[in-house]
Amino acid sequence: MTKSFMDEIGPERAQELVAEAVRKAIEELHAAGLPAIQGDGNGRVYKLYPDGSKVYIEEE
């Protein structure tokens, strides 16, 4: 039986790859002047703008 990609690289490496892809995507959004959608530790969702400002979705 063939191992899945996840089995081959392991969960830790998979998490590293996902985290790096997300960092790059956020960098690209910010370079284009667009916000990234993120969440805080309390489950609230916000737009994070390139200047570091946050606008919570329910505040719009």
matplotlib code that plots the C-alpha trace (Angstrom):
import matplotlib.pyplot as plt

x = [0.0, 1.3, 1.8, -0.1, 1.8, 0.9, 2.2, 5.4, 6.2, 4.5, 2.1, 4.8, 6.3, 2.8, 2.0, 5.3, 4.4, 0.9, 2.1, 4.7, 2.1, -0.2, 2.6, 3.4, -0.3, -0.6, 2.5, 1.1, -2.2, -0.5, 1.9, -1.2, -2.7, -5.4, -6.3, -6.0, -8.8, -7.8, -9.2, -8.3, -8.1, -11.7, -13.2, -13.7, -12.9, -11.1, -9.4, -5.7, -4.5, -1.0, -0.4, -1.2, -4.7, -7.5, -11.2, -13.4, -16.0, -19.0, -17.8, -18.3]
y = [0.0, 3.4, 6.0, 9.2, 12.5, 13.3, 9.9, 10.5, 14.0, 13.7, 16.1, 18.5, 19.1, 19.4, 22.1, 24.0, 23.9, 25.2, 28.0, 29.1, 29.1, 31.3, 33.7, 34.1, 34.6, 37.3, 39.0, 39.0, 40.5, 43.2, 44.0, 44.6, 46.8, 44.3, 43.1, 39.6, 38.0, 36.6, 35.6, 36.5, 34.3, 35.0, 33.8, 37.2, 37.7, 40.8, 42.3, 42.9, 45.8, 46.2, 49.1, 46.8, 48.1, 45.7, 46.1, 43.6, 42.3, 43.0, 46.6, 47.3]
z = [0.0, -0.9, 1.9, 1.6, 1.3, 4.9, 6.1, 4.2, 5.5, 8.9, 10.6, 11.9, 8.4, 7.0, 9.6, 8.7, 5.0, 5.6, 7.9, 5.3, 2.6, 4.7, 5.5, 1.8, 0.9, 3.6, 2.3, -1.2, -0.1, 1.9, -1.0, -3.1, -0.4, 0.5, 4.0, 5.2, 7.1, 10.5, 13.8, 17.4, 20.4, 21.3, 18.0, 16.5, 12.8, 11.6, 8.5, 9.1, 6.9, 5.6, 8.1, 11.0, 11.7, 12.5, 11.6, 13.2, 10.7, 13.0, 13.2, 9.5]

ax = plt.figure().add_subplot(projection="3d")
ax.plot(x, y, z, "-o")
ax.set_aspect("equal")
plt.show()
